[in-house]
Amino acid sequence: FFGIFLSATMVAKDIPMLITGLQSTEWQPAAVSLLALMQLSDHTGNQELIANAGGIDQILTAMTAHKANVHLQLRALGTLLNLCNTAEHQVLLLDAKGVDMILDTMKTHQGSVHVQQSACAILLKLASSTQPNVAETVSTTTVARAILDAMNTHTV
């Protein structure tokens, strides 16, 4: 455990470079940056660094640019899930129209149970938010319908 903490802290200095990598017009470099950011975002201090460096906006931009790539979408959703641990980051995601992007990703990748699970986990975090405007935004018919569609499509 200590080794994981140390390696995450040592790589934190690379967060701005990784966020810049999200701007790639090719999906592979953006996906590699997202994989690293997803791993780094497991650490609370790194979550702050990523959010403060504009990471949420850049993740959503990469999701838009590479909409059809399920691998990139999964990494982006995993990173956003980690970042949504604080009310402040939830508001940033909401302000950046992140809920719309999550719903769009769910629709685009209806066949991927992993996309649906990750997206629903983010929506659950947002619906449980202590920030009333965040919880209210997620508590809509559109969000409920997307969650129900995911559940109906991927029954166990």
Order of alpha helices (4+ residues) and beta strands (2+ residues): alpha-alpha-alpha-alpha-alpha-alpha-alpha-alpha-alpha-alpha-alpha
